[in-house]
Amino acid sequence: MTAGTARGELFILSAPSGAGKTTLVHRAMELVDGVEFSISHTTRRPRENEKDGVDYHFVARDAFASMVATNRFLEWAEVHGNSYGTSVDEVLPRIESGTDVLLDIDVQGAAQVMAAGGAAGQLDTAVHSIFVMPPSPRALVERLRGRDLDEAPAIRQRLQGALGELGRVREYDYVIVNDRAEAASNTLAAIILEKRQRRERMRERVLSVLADFHAHGPFS
């Protein structure tokens, strides 16, 4: 830590498809200033009302493969037959400028980012992981049907994936049960603010000690 701008920190959100984490991300960003959302790249087709460069960077498979080959992803994974990835350029410049960054990624990608974080990692910053759980299997099915996944095989595939992801929940620092969107988004915002305040208190303490050494050094 130096007297300059403190590095931003990374907040990972993972959840089964349909658990509502994307909604939580956007609501939390409305509640907390100075935090930005990292837009992932994906090879899947846009859903209705999704916009390129806003919800995702929608790219062709060959373009995605080229980014993988040139190490432009901090993490990437194949999920439900489509590729998803977080580019280094989406994250690192923001971290270096002191901005906190939110990542909406699956458990595979989260494991990669957690390995790349920390003082000794590629990001050289703190990484905080948060898992968002649906309140019940029934609620998850209802949300998936709301995505026009009415076909039983598609819903079964997502539920099977959810079981695998829920099995890794203990790997995360925090767990939020998304039974009420407002309460869950408030919890997410509180986590971000608590970590930020702790970082600021630490920075102020370090700067105070450094100033004391400069003013009253051991050899003065």
Buried (B, 14 or more C-beta within 10 A) or exposed (E): EEEEEBBBBBBBBBBBBBBBBBBBBBBBBEBBEEBBBBBBBBBBEEEEEEEEEEBBBBBEEEEBEEBEEEEBBBBBBEBEEEBBBBBBEBBBEBBBEBBBBBBBBBBBBBBBBBEBBEEEEBBBBBBBBBBBBBBEEEBBBEBBBEBEBEEEEBBEBBBEBBEEBBEBBEEBBBEBBBEEEEEBBBBBBEBBBEBBEEBEEEBEEBEEEEEEEEEEEEEE
